[in-house]
């Protein structure tokens, strides 16, 4: 068991203060969007040793079965299969989709063959992995995820005094199924058919007017107004009316599958995902946008957001099981000094969100983590026991 330090991501949409407060470090006024605790080669965590810091991906590669365990190594090779993050959004993130495993492998191979540098700004596939993810809210967390039922989506455009709204309402009413959603979504994003900035503005103004007079869907209209203020004229503003709105309260969790269109709006959360940095964007961003590639990966079937209910172990630990093989997340709240067994096995990453928690391994190792401190636990350390008073999150492999 070894302490690790995070890798920082300073994207423009990040909160300047939220993650520094969790980590217990000063903030410098710049946006701090994500803190990564994982072994992805683009931004690995650092393992703290007496000889200095080493990248976690290098540590994982040096002791395959001892570090990962025979089962995880057999399934995932010399790779830690998950990535744990803190995320803090002050502004809406991009409209995006993550690829499935087959497409990630194909897309990576295509860009490698084309000679696109892996760190190029216009690169879509930075690795060969899919990127399903689970979000655990630390504050109220606002998002959009997956498509509404087609008739419900049509209702969002009904009565809006804007030509674009009338056109989209007609499409969805004439074809109230997944193909209708596909037609509307594609028409909004493809270069040949996407609306002009003025058309987007007119629809956003119609939503603002409906909001003032008493909207039947105030959250949807408010989201349109918010997105228009941040990304004026972007067709992604309009696509928000096709998507399910989601509000997570602290302690709630949501799973986002590969192919699921989503955008996070505001809030602070823990994320755990397959170890990947593959993001396909269609708008609401200053980063690289590749509409054809995003559309190639979208799942158009309407479905409600996938909220994950936890199972409780030993009265202290909630385990959130995602429907994938790459990761699971547990959250342990300790209010006394009594020792509690910590569910989970294999290679684990631990992050203390508050208080102080002492972790003991099966081979008599101990380590105390205070707010913002993290550790990597190799498979060879066996079962863990925790004690103290605080909150600890753990990422591990099912």
KOLMILUM-478224 format. One record per residue: x, y, z of N, C-alpha, C in turn; residue in three letters. Coordinates in pm, whole numbers, padded with zeros to 5 digits, always signed. Layout:
! KOLMILUM-478224
XYZXYZXYZALA;...
! end
This chain:
! KOLMILUM-478224
+00086-00119+00000+00000+00000+00000+00090+00124+00000UNK;+00066+00213-00095+00151+00331-00111+00067+00455-00138UNK;+00112+00565-00083+00044+00692-00110+00062+00729-00258UNK;-00039+00792-00313-00029+00845-00449-00074+00990-00450UNK;-00021+01066-00544-00065+01204-00566-00139+01211-00699UNK;-00233+01303-00709-00320+01312-00826-00249+01382-00942UNK;-00311+01371-01059-00273+01449-01176-00385+01547-01206UNK;-00352+01673-01228-00452+01780-01241-00489+01806-01386UNK;-00617+01839-01408-00667+01881-01539-00734+02017-01524UNK;-00681+02117-01596-00724+02256-01576-00815+02304-01689UNK;-00919+02228-01720-01010+02268-01827-01088+02394-01786UNK;-01129+02471-01887-01189+02602-01862-01320+02596-01785UNK;-01391+02482-01792-01521+02473-01725-01510+02439-01577UNK;-01389+02419-01527-01372+02373-01390-01393+02480-01286UNK;-01423+02438-01165-01435+02528-01050-01296+02561-00997UNK;-01270+02686-00964-01138+02720-00908-01118+02667-00766UNK;-01227+02642-00693-01214+02615-00550-01256+02476-00505UNK;-01350+02409-00574-01412+02287-00520-01312+02175-00496UNK;-01232+02143-00596-01136+02033-00580-01025+02069-00483UNK;-00968+02191-00488-00871+02226-00384-00926+02213-00243UNK;-01053+02245-00222-01112+02231-00089-01117+02084-00047UNK;-01153+01995-00140-01157+01852-00108-01016+01800-00080UNK;-00919+01846-00159-00783+01798-00144-00710+01864-00026UNK;-00769+01972+00026-00705+02043+00137-00581+02118+00095UNK;-00585+02176-00025-00470+02252-00076-00515+02391-00115UNK;-00424+02489-00120-00463+02624-00161-00509+02626-00306UNK;-00598+02719-00338-00637+02736-00478-00569+02860-00534UNK;-00542+02855-00665-00467+02964-00727-00553+03052-00816UNK;-00686+03032-00810-00777+03115-00890-00803+03062-01028UNK;-00725+02963-01074-00747+02906-01206-00848+02792-01199UNK;-00922+02768-01307-01016+02655-01307-00944+02523-01281UNK;-01001+02442-01194-00947+02309-01161-01062+02211-01187UNK;-01060+02148-01304-01174+02070-01351-01175+01928-01298UNK;-01060+01861-01302-01053+01720-01265-00922+01689-01194UNK;-00929+01598-01098-00810+01538-01038-00815+01390-01070UNK;-00712+01338-01136-00708+01199-01180-00626+01115-01082UNK;-00685+01003-01041-00616+00906-00957-00620+00772-01032UNK;-00525+00750-01117-00527+00628-01197-00395+00609-01268UNK;-00393+00516-01362-00270+00481-01433-00281+00505-01582UNK;-00376+00587-01627-00383+00617-01769-00255+00690-01811UNK;-00191+00647-01919-00059+00703-01953-00061+00852-01986UNK;-00176+00909-02021-00179+01051-02054-00166+01139-01930UNK;-00203+01088-01812-00193+01167-01690-00197+01074-01568UNK;-00094+00993-01550-00096+00897-01439-00077+00966-01304UNK;-00137+00907-01202-00106+00948-01066+00040+00915-01037UNK;+00092+00973-00931+00232+00950-00894+00237+00874-00762UNK;+00317+00768-00760+00335+00688-00639+00448+00749-00557UNK;+00422+00775-00432+00520+00837-00343+00607+00728-00281UNK;+00737+00732-00309+00832+00636-00254+00946+00712-00185UNK;+01024+00646-00100+01139+00714-00038+01240+00767-00140UNK;+01244+00706-00257+01338+00749-00361+01281+00857-00452UNK;+01157+00896-00428+01092+00995-00513+00959+00943-00565UNK;+00900+01016-00660+00770+00978-00715+00786+00904-00847UNK;+00703+00801-00865+00702+00724-00989+00562+00726-01047UNK;+00547+00726-01182+00413+00719-01241+00347+00585-01210UNK;+00218+00589-01178+00149+00468-01137+00144+00364-01249UNK;+00136+00406-01374+00132+00307-01483+00262+00227-01489UNK;+00375+00291-01457+00502+00219-01455+00507+00120-01340UNK;+00452+00159-01226+00450+00069-01109+00363-00053-01139UNK;+00247-00030-01203+00158-00140-01237+00226-00237-01332UNK;+00299-00185-01428+00361-00270-01530+00476-00354-01475UNK;+00534-00313-01362+00651-00385-01312+00616-00511-01235UNK;+00494-00523-01187+00461-00639-01103+00327-00696-01134UNK;+00310-00735-01257+00179-00770-01312+00089-00847-01215UNK;+00123-00970-01178+00031-01050-01097+00030-01006-00952UNK;+00145-00964-00898+00147-00918-00760+00068-00789-00745UNK;+00077-00701-00844+00009-00572-00836-00138-00584-00875UNK;-00165-00650-00986-00301-00658-01038-00377-00780-00987UNK;-00305-00887-00955-00369-01015-00923-00385-01096-01049UNK;-00383-01228-01035-00387-01317-01152-00513-01298-01233UNK;-00628-01281-01167-00755-01269-01239-00760-01141-01321UNK;-00725-01027-01259-00729-00899-01330-00625-00897-01442UNK;-00506-00951-01416-00403-00955-01519-00447-01040-01638UNK;-00516-01152-01611-00563-01238-01720-00667-01167-01805UNK;-00750-01085-01742-00858-01018-01816-00814-00889-01883UNK;-00722-00816-01821-00690-00681-01870-00544-00660-01905UNK;-00460-00764-01895-00320-00748-01927-00247-00667-01821UNK;-00149-00587-01862-00067-00509-01769-00124-00370-01746UNK;-00255-00361-01734-00322-00231-01726-00418-00226-01609UNK;-00412-00121-01532-00516-00097-01432-00643-00062-01507UNK;-00752-00138-01493-00865-00122-01585-00956-00003-01559UNK;-00933+00071-01452-01024+00182-01420-00944+00309-01394UNK;-01018+00420-01392-00962+00551-01359-01058+00619-01263UNK;-01007+00662-01149-01085+00734-01049-01057+00883-01062UNK;-01163+00964-01055-01147+01109-01070-01232+01185-00968UNK;-01189+01306-00939-01277+01410-00887-01308+01504-01002UNK;-01433+01546-01012-01474+01639-01118-01552+01752-01056UNK;-01524+01875-01100-01593+01993-01046-01625+02088-01160UNK;-01752+02097-01195-01797+02176-01310-01867+02304-01263UNK;-01808+02417-01298-01875+02546-01276-01958+02586-01397UNK;-01922+02529-01514-01990+02559-01639-02020+02427-01711UNK;-02115+02429-01804-02149+02305-01875-02033+02250-01956UNK;-02024+02116-01955-01924+02046-02035-01978+02018-02175UNK;-01894+01961-02258-01931+01935-02397-02041+01831-02410UNK;-02116+01842-02518-02209+01738-02562-02124+01625-02618UNK;-02134+01506-02558-02034+01404-02590-02090+01262-02582UNK;-02009+01172-02637-02037+01028-02635-01903+00958-02618UNK;-01905+00842-02552-01786+00759-02542-01807+00634-02627UNK;-01702+00586-02694-01716+00471-02784-01725+00338-02709UNK;-01780+00237-02777-01774+00103-02721-01634+00045-02748UNK;-01609-00074-02695-01475-00131-02702-01432-00160-02845UNK;-01523-00216-02925-01487-00250-03063-01450-00126-03143UNK;-01532-00021-03130-01505+00100-03207-01380+00172-03156UNK;-01355+00167-03025-01233+00228-02972-01109+00164-03032UNK;-01111+00033-03041-00996-00037-03098-00979-00003-03246UNK;-01091-00001-03319-01083+00032-03462-01035+00176-03482UNK;-01096+00269-03407-01062+00410-03423-00917+00439-03387UNK;-00869+00376-03281-00729+00394-03242-00636+00345-03353UNK;-00666+00228-03408-00583+00172-03514-00585+00261-03637UNK;-00700+00316-03671-00711+00404-03788-00627+00530-03771UNK;-00632+00590-03653-00556+00714-03632-00407+00686-03620UNK;-00372+00570-03566-00231+00532-03564-00178+00515-03707UNK;-00258+00446-03791-00216+00424-03929-00206+00555-04007UNK;-00290+00651-03969-00287+00781-04037-00176+00872-03984UNK;-00107+00827-03880+00004+00906-03827-00036+01024-03741UNK;-00156+01020-03686-00200+01129-03599-00134+01113-03462UNK;-00058+01210-03416+00006+01197-03284-00098+01173-03175UNK;-00064+01087-03079-00163+01049-02978-00202+01167-02891UNK;-00117+01270-02883-00150+01387-02802-00199+01504-02886UNK;-00228+01480-03015-00276+01588-03102-00415+01635-03059UNK;-00440+01764-03068-00568+01820-03024-00685+01762-03102UNK;-00663+01724-03229-00771+01674-03313-00782+01522-03309UNK;-00708+01458-03221-00716+01312-03210-00843+01273-03135UNK;-00917+01176-03187-01038+01125-03120-01006+01013-03023UNK;-00920+00919-03065-00895+00796-02990-00753+00798-02935UNK;-00741+00825-02807-00610+00833-02742-00567+00698-02683UNK;-00657+00602-02687-00627+00467-02639-00724+00370-02706UNK;-00711+00242-02672-00791+00138-02736-00913+00097-02653UNK;-00948+00175-02553-01046+00129-02456-01179+00201-02469UNK;-01285+00133-02425-01415+00199-02411-01414+00285-02285UNK;-01524+00362-02263-01523+00451-02148-01661+00463-02084UNK;-01720+00352-02041-01838+00365-01956-01796+00429-01824UNK;-01888+00501-01759-01849+00570-01637-01963+00578-01537UNK;-01926+00590-01410-02021+00605-01301-01989+00735-01229UNK;-02093+00813-01201-02080+00942-01134-02146+00933-00997UNK;-02072+00969-00892-02124+00971-00755-02121+01116-00709UNK;-02238+01174-00685-02249+01317-00657-02203+01351-00516UNK;-02121+01455-00505-02081+01510-00376-02159+01636-00342UNK;-02206+01707-00443-02299+01819-00428-02416+01793-00521UNK;-02514+01881-00522-02617+01868-00625-02549+01875-00761UNK;-02582+01779-00846-02511+01762-00973-02613+01759-01085UNK;-02602+01854-01177-02697+01867-01287-02634+01814-01416UNK;-02714+01738-01491-02662+01676-01613-02775+01652-01712UNK;-02736+01613-01832-02829+01560-01931-02773+01425-01975UNK;-02861+01325-01989-02809+01192-02021-02914+01109-02093UNK;-02882+01064-02213-02972+00977-02289-03090+01053-02347UNK;-03157+00990-02443-03266+01057-02513-03399+01038-02440UNK;-03480+01142-02445-03618+01133-02397-03697+01038-02488UNK;-03811+00993-02439-03905+00924-02526-03944+01020-02639UNK;-03955+00972-02763-03978+01063-02876-04097+01155-02859UNK;-04210+01106-02810-04327+01194-02794-04303+01299-02686UNK;-04231+01262-02583-04197+01359-02480-04102+01464-02536UNK;-04007+01421-02620-03917+01517-02684-03996+01612-02773UNK;-04095+01559-02844-04178+01645-02930-04250+01751-02848UNK;-04295+01715-02728-04363+01811-02642-04273+01928-02605UNK;-04143+01906-02598-04050+02013-02562-04052+02125-02666UNK;-04081+02090-02791-04080+02191-02898-04219+02247-02927UNK;-04322+02185-02873-04459+02227-02903-04485+02367-02847UNK;-04545+02451-02930-04585+02583-02885-04476+02687-02882UNK;-04353+02650-02913-04245+02748-02916-04254+02829-03044UNK;-04249+02959-03029-04263+03049-03144-04127+03070-03211UNK;-04081+02963-03278-03954+02968-03350-03962+02867-03463UNK;-03923+02904-03584-03933+02811-03697-03861+02680-03674UNK;-03745+02684-03612-03669+02562-03588-03746+02468-03495UNK;-03811+02523-03395-03891+02440-03303-04006+02373-03377UNK;-04071+02446-03461-04183+02389-03538-04134+02276-03629UNK;-04019+02295-03691-03964+02192-03780-03931+02065-03702UNK;-03866+02079-03588-03828+01962-03509-03949+01893-03448UNK;-04049+01971-03410-04174+01913-03359-04239+01828-03468UNK;-04239+01878-03590-04298+01803-03701-04225+01673-03728UNK;-04092+01675-03722-04014+01553-03744-04048+01447-03640UNK;-04054+01488-03514-04076+01392-03405-04219+01341-03401UNK;-04314+01422-03441-04454+01377-03443-04478+01283-03561UNK;-04410+01308-03673-04427+01221-03790-04357+01088-03772UNK;-04256+01084-03686-04175+00963-03668-04142+00948-03519UNK;-04240+00910-03439-04220+00905-03293-04150+00777-03248UNK;-04028+00759-03294-03951+00640-03258-03803+00677-03261UNK;-03716+00576-03246-03572+00602-03243-03524+00666-03372UNK;-03585+00631-03484-03543+00691-03610-03577+00839-03616UNK;-03689+00877-03554-03724+01018-03547-03623+01095-03463UNK;-03583+01037-03350-03479+01099-03267-03349+01111-03346UNK;-03314+01004-03418-03193+01007-03499-03199+01120-03603UNK;-03315+01132-03671-03329+01235-03773-03314+01374-03715UNK;-03382+01400-03603-03376+01532-03541-03235+01563-03490UNK;-03175+01468-03421-03042+01489-03363-02939+01511-03474UNK;-02945+01428-03577-02851+01438-03688-02868+01571-03762UNK;-02992+01610-03785-03017+01735-03857-02962+01855-03780UNK;-02968+01849-03648-02916+01959-03568-02763+01970-03573UNK;-02695+01857-03595-02550+01856-03580-02471+01851-03710UNK;-02523+01783-03813-02445+01769-03935-02423+01904-04004UNK;-02305+01928-04056-02273+02058-04117-02371+02100-04226UNK;-02420+02005-04305-02507+02041-04418-02645+02086-04373UNK;-02688+02046-04253-02826+02074-04211-02835+02151-04080UNK;-02726+02171-04012-02730+02233-03880-02788+02374-03888UNK;-02861+02415-03786-02921+02548-03788-02817+02657-03774UNK;-02853+02775-03819-02764+02890-03804-02767+02939-03659UNK;-02670+03023-03627-02667+03081-03492-02793+03160-03464UNK;-02846+03227-03565-02970+03305-03546-03088+03214-03517UNK;-03096+03101-03585-03205+03007-03560-03198+02950-03418UNK;-03077+02922-03373-03060+02874-03236-03100+02983-03137UNK;-03058+03106-03164-03093+03217-03075-03243+03237-03067UNK;-03311+03229-03181-03458+03245-03181-03526+03139-03097UNK;-03479+03015-03107-03539+02909-03026-03509+02931-02878UNK;-03388+02973-02846-03354+02999-02706-03437+03114-02650UNK;-03460+03216-02731-03544+03328-02686-03687+03282-02664UNK;-03736+03190-02748-03871+03136-02729-03879+03056-02599UNK;-03775+02983-02565-03772+02909-02438-03769+03006-02320UNK;-03693+03114-02333-03687+03214-02226-03824+03278-02205UNK;-03893+03307-02316-04027+03366-02305-04124+03267-02241UNK;-04115+03140-02279-04202+03040-02218-04172+03024-02069UNK;-04049+03037-02035-04010+03027-01894-04070+03141-01813UNK;-04074+03260-01868-04127+03376-01797-04278+03367-01777UNK;-04348+03307-01873-04494+03304-01861-04545+03178-01790UNK;-04454+03091-01747-04497+02972-01675-04482+02848-01759UNK;-04359+02800-01773-04330+02687-01860-04380+02556-01801UNK;-04433+02464-01885-04466+02330-01837-04341+02246-01812UNK;-04226+02291-01865-04098+02220-01846-03990+02323-01812UNK;-03998+02380-01692-03904+02489-01659-03759+02447-01659UNK;-03730+02323-01616-03590+02281-01613-03533+02273-01755UNK;-03611+02222-01849-03564+02211-01988-03539+02350-02047UNK;-03634+02442-02024-03618+02576-02078-03501+02649-02012UNK;-03485+02630-01881-03372+02692-01811-03239+02641-01868UNK;-03232+02512-01899-03109+02456-01954-03077+02517-02090UNK;-03179+02534-02174-03157+02599-02304-03102+02740-02284UNK;-03162+02815-02194-03116+02953-02169-02973+02953-02117UNK;-02942+02861-02024-02807+02852-01970-02706+02821-02080UNK;-02735+02720-02161-02641+02680-02266-02623+02789-02371UNK;-02731+02859-02404-02720+02968-02500-02632+03080-02445UNK;-02638+03104-02315-02554+03208-02256-02406+03169-02257UNK;-02377+03039-02244-02239+02993-02241-02184+02964-02381UNK;-02269+02913-02469-02226+02874-02604-02324+02929-02707UNK;-02332+03060-02722-02433+03120-02808-02429+03069-02951UNK;-02546+03027-03000-02558+02984-03139-02516+02841-03164UNK;-02468+02769-03064-02425+02630-03082-02548+02540-03093UNK;-02558+02456-03196-02674+02366-03208-02692+02273-03089UNK;-02583+02249-03013-02596+02169-02892-02695+02228-02793UNK;-02715+02359-02800-02816+02424-02716-02953+02360-02739UNK;-02985+02335-02864-03117+02283-02901-03126+02134-02872UNK;-03016+02062-02888-03020+01917-02863-03055+01887-02717UNK;-03034+01982-02628-03066+01958-02487-03213+01924-02469UNK;-03301+01972-02556-03444+01942-02545-03475+01798-02584UNK;-03381+01732-02650-03399+01591-02685-03354+01498-02573UNK;-03280+01550-02475-03214+01468-02375-03285+01470-02240UNK;-03265+01364-02164-03321+01357-02029-03245+01449-01935UNK;-03317+01534-01861-03249+01610-01755-03229+01521-01633UNK;-03119+01541-01563-03087+01461-01445-03041+01553-01334UNK;-03096+01535-01215-03044+01600-01096-03005+01492-00996UNK;-02878+01489-00962-02829+01397-00859-02809+01475-00730UNK;-02865+01424-00622-02838+01481-00491-02713+01416-00433UNK;-02648+01480-00335-02529+01418-00276-02557+01275-00231UNK;-02472+01183-00274-02490+01041-00243-02558+00962-00352UNK;-02614+01029-00453-02674+00960-00567-02566+00921-00668UNK;-02594+00815-00743-02499+00769-00844-02572+00740-00975UNK;-02504+00766-01087-02560+00742-01220-02454+00675-01306UNK;-02498+00580-01388-02410+00511-01482-02435+00562-01623UNK;-02328+00592-01695-02336+00637-01834-02269+00531-01922UNK;-02347+00458-02003-02288+00353-02086-02219+00411-02209UNK;-02135+00332-02271-02080+00369-02401-02196+00391-02498UNK;-02185+00495-02580-02291+00527-02675-02397+00620-02620UNK;-02394+00647-02490-02494+00734-02430-02456+00880-02444UNK;-02541+00958-02513-02516+01101-02526-02536+01166-02390UNK;-02444+01253-02351-02457+01318-02222-02379+01449-02221UNK;-02412+01531-02123-02338+01653-02094-02361+01685-01947UNK;-02254+01712-01875-02265+01754-01736-02273+01906-01731UNK;-02358+01958-01645-02384+02101-01641-02314+02170-01524UNK;-02341+02129-01403-02277+02187-01286-02271+02083-01175UNK;-02174+02099-01084-02169+02017-00966-02033+01952-00945UNK;-02019+01889-00829-01895+01823-00789-01925+01676-00766UNK;-01838+01589-00815-01865+01445-00806-01736+01366-00807UNK;-01747+01241-00762-01645+01139-00786-01688+01063-00911UNK;-01593+01037-00999-01619+00954-01117-01526+00834-01114UNK;-01579+00720-01157-01493+00606-01185-01536+00552-01321UNK;-01439+00516-01402-01465+00479-01541-01361+00379-01587UNK;-01388+00316-01700-01283+00238-01764-01166+00332-01795UNK;-01045+00280-01787-00927+00364-01802-00912+00408-01947UNK;-00971+00522-01977-00972+00571-02115-00985+00723-02115UNK;-00934+00783-02222-00950+00927-02243-01013+00952-02379UNK;-01099+00858-02423-01165+00870-02553-01297+00945-02537UNK;-01302+01067-02588-01422+01150-02581-01453+01202-02721UNK;-01574+01176-02768-01621+01224-02899-01719+01337-02874UNK;-01688+01456-02927-01766+01575-02897-01840+01626-03020UNK;-01959+01684-02994-02038+01740-03104-02069+01887-03085UNK;-02033+01944-02973-02062+02085-02950-02051+02121-02804UNK;-02087+02248-02772-02080+02302-02637-01938+02293-02582UNK;-01841+02326-02665-01701+02315-02626-01613+02395-02719UNK;-01496+02430-02669-01393+02488-02754-01293+02383-02799UNK;-01309+02259-02752-01220+02150-02790-01259+02093-02926UNK;-01182+01994-02968-01204+01932-03099-01343+01869-03108UNK;-01413+01898-03216-01545+01844-03244-01537+01757-03369UNK;-01596+01637-03361-01601+01548-03477-01743+01490-03482UNK;-01831+01563-03550-01972+01524-03554-01991+01388-03621UNK;-01931+01360-03738-01954+01228-03800-01913+01113-03708UNK;-01799+01128-03639-01755+01018-03553-01845+01004-03431UNK;-01890+01115-03376-01986+01105-03265-02113+01035-03310UNK;-02168+01077-03425-02293+01017-03472-02277+00868-03499UNK;-02159+00827-03537-02131+00685-03562-02142+00602-03434UNK;-02127+00666-03320-02121+00594-03193-02245+00609-03106UNK;-02344+00684-03150-02459+00717-03065-02558+00602-03058UNK;-02611+00578-02939-02724+00488-02919-02850+00574-02912UNK;-02940+00557-03009-03058+00644-03021-03180+00591-02947UNK;-03172+00477-02885-03287+00421-02815-03316+00506-02691UNK;-03440+00551-02679-03479+00631-02563-03475+00547-02438UNK;-03416+00602-02333-03407+00530-02205-03385+00630-02094UNK;-03443+00605-01976-03418+00695-01864-03275+00683-01817UNK;-03223+00784-01748-03089+00774-01691-03078+00653-01598UNK;-02962+00589-01598-02941+00468-01518-02888+00507-01381UNK;-02978+00513-01284-02937+00542-01147-02900+00410-01080UNK;-02790+00410-01008-02740+00288-00943-02769+00297-00793UNK;-02846+00202-00743-02872+00194-00599-02764+00110-00534UNK;-02710+00153-00420-02600+00078-00359-02648-00040-00276UNK;-02559-00135-00259-02575-00237-00157-02491-00197-00036UNK;-02544-00222+00084-02477-00178+00207-02411-00297+00275UNK;-02284-00280+00313-02208-00385+00380-02158-00335+00515UNK;-02175-00416+00617-02121-00390+00751-02170-00258+00809UNK;-02283-00210+00760-02343-00090+00815-02270+00038+00784UNK;-02160+00031+00709-02080+00151+00686-02046+00176+00540UNK;-02049+00071+00458-02001+00082+00320-02114+00061+00220UNK;-02129+00158+00130-02221+00146+00017-02140+00109-00107UNK;-02179+00001-00172-02109-00042-00293-02201-00021-00413UNK;-02150+00050-00513-02224+00079-00635-02169-00011-00746UNK;-02251-00107-00785-02209-00203-00887-02253-00153-01024UNK;-02157-00122-01110-02188-00082-01247-02199-00207-01334UNK;-02279-00202-01441-02296-00320-01528-02182-00340-01628UNK;-02058-00332-01577-01939-00355-01659-01837-00432-01576UNK;-01735-00486-01642-01634-00565-01574-01516-00483-01524UNK;-01508-00355-01563-01387-00277-01541-01375-00218-01401UNK;-01486-00190-01336-01477-00116-01209-01603-00132-01126UNK;-01588-00100-00999-01699-00075-00907-01652+00030-00808UNK;-01745+00094-00741-01713+00203-00649-01778+00176-00515UNK;-01703+00198-00408-01762+00189-00276-01734+00317-00199UNK;-01826+00352-00109-01814+00471-00025-01836+00427+00119UNK;-01738+00450+00204-01745+00408+00344-01749+00530+00433UNK;-01851+00538+00518-01865+00647+00616-01842+00590+00755UNK;-01737+00636+00820-01701+00589+00953-01731+00698+01056UNK;-01799+00660+01163-01835+00757+01267-01780+00716+01403UNK;-01715+00602+01409-01651+00561+01534-01515+00501+01500UNK;-01442+00461+01602-01308+00407+01577-01306+00256+01560UNK;-01424+00194+01556-01430+00049+01543-01383+00007+01404UNK;-01310-00102+01393-01266-00149+01261-01381-00206+01180UNK;-01380-00179+01050-01481-00230+00957-01412-00299+00840UNK;-01453-00420+00805-01399-00481+00682-01441-00397+00561UNK;-01347-00382+00467-01375-00304+00346-01396-00401+00229UNK;-01516-00407+00172-01538-00496+00058-01447-00458-00059UNK;-01420-00554-00145-01337-00527-00261-01211-00612-00261UNK;-01148-00621-00378-01030-00705-00392-00948-00655-00509UNK;-00837-00721-00533-00753-00684-00647-00686-00550-00626UNK;-00644-00484-00732-00581-00352-00722-00687-00246-00688UNK;-00660-00168-00585-00759-00071-00537-00697+00067-00524UNK;-00778+00169-00550-00737+00307-00521-00833+00360-00415UNK;-00776+00419-00311-00852+00474-00199-00833+00625-00197UNK;-00940+00698-00170-00935+00844-00160-01018+00887-00040UNK;-00956+00961+00051-01027+01011+00169-01091+01146+00135UNK;-01222+01155+00155-01295+01279+00125-01312+01369+00247UNK;-01285+01316+00365-01299+01395+00486-01262+01315+00608UNK;-01221+01385+00714-01183+01317+00836-01049+01250+00822UNK;-01032+01139+00896-00909+01061+00891-00945+00914+00903UNK;-00895+00833+00813-00926+00690+00808-00796+00612+00806UNK;-00784+00514+00894-00668+00427+00895-00701+00297+00823UNK;-00617+00262+00728-00637+00141+00647-00535+00037+00691UNK;-00581-00084+00718-00493-00194+00756-00505-00306+00654UNK;-00391-00362+00613-00391-00470+00515-00384-00605+00586UNK;-00405-00712+00509-00400-00847+00565-00259-00885+00609UNK;-00157-00818+00553-00020-00849+00592+00037-00747+00690UNK;-00055-00686+00768-00020-00598+00881+00034-00462+00841UNK;+00017-00421+00718+00052-00285+00681-00058-00189+00723UNK;-00022-00066+00759-00122+00035+00794-00084+00168+00730UNK;-00187+00248+00703-00167+00380+00646-00287+00465+00683UNK;-00262+00586+00734-00371+00677+00768-00385+00781+00657UNK;-00506+00793+00607-00538+00890+00503-00625+01001+00561UNK;-00585+01123+00540-00665+01238+00579-00727+01300+00454UNK;-00811+01401+00476-00885+01461+00365-00794+01494+00247UNK;-00835+01442+00130-00762+01469+00007-00647+01377-00022UNK;-00616+01287+00071-00505+01195+00050-00553+01065-00013UNK;-00467+01002-00092-00505+00881-00167-00396+00777-00157UNK;-00433+00652-00185-00338+00543-00181-00372+00441-00288UNK;-00269+00372-00334-00286+00258-00424-00255+00131-00345UNK;-00346+00034-00355-00332-00092-00283-00317-00205-00385UNK;-00202-00271-00392-00187-00382-00487-00268-00504-00443UNK;-00295-00591-00535-00372-00711-00505-00306-00795-00397UNK;-00173-00796-00393-00102-00879-00297-00123-00838-00152UNK;-00178-00720-00128-00204-00676+00009-00328-00741+00068UNK;-00408-00806-00014-00522-00882+00036-00634-00795+00091UNK;-00712-00853+00183-00829-00785+00237-00788-00665+00322UNK;-00877-00564+00325-00851-00440+00398-00952-00423+00512UNK;-00906-00357+00617-00991-00316+00727-00969-00166+00749UNK;-01077-00093+00776-01065+00051+00795-01123+00091+00930UNK;-01068+00197+00986-01116+00249+01112-01092+00399+01116UNK;-01152+00464+01214-01136+00608+01226-01269+00679+01215UNK;-01265+00804+01171-01385+00884+01153-01368+00968+01027UNK;-01442+00933+00924-01427+01003+00798-01496+00929+00685UNK;-01474+00977+00563-01535+00917+00444-01426+00875+00348UNK;-01436+00751+00303-01337+00692+00214-01406+00635+00092UNK;-01357+00671-00028-01407+00607-00150-01301+00510-00201UNK;-01348+00403-00259-01260+00300-00313-01304+00260-00452UNK;-01210+00256-00544-01233+00198-00676-01163+00064-00681UNK;-01232-00038-00731-01169-00168-00746-01233-00239-00866UNK;-01189-00363-00889-01233-00441-01004-01326-00553-00957UNK;-01444-00569-01017-01535-00677-00976-01471-00814-00990UNK;
! end
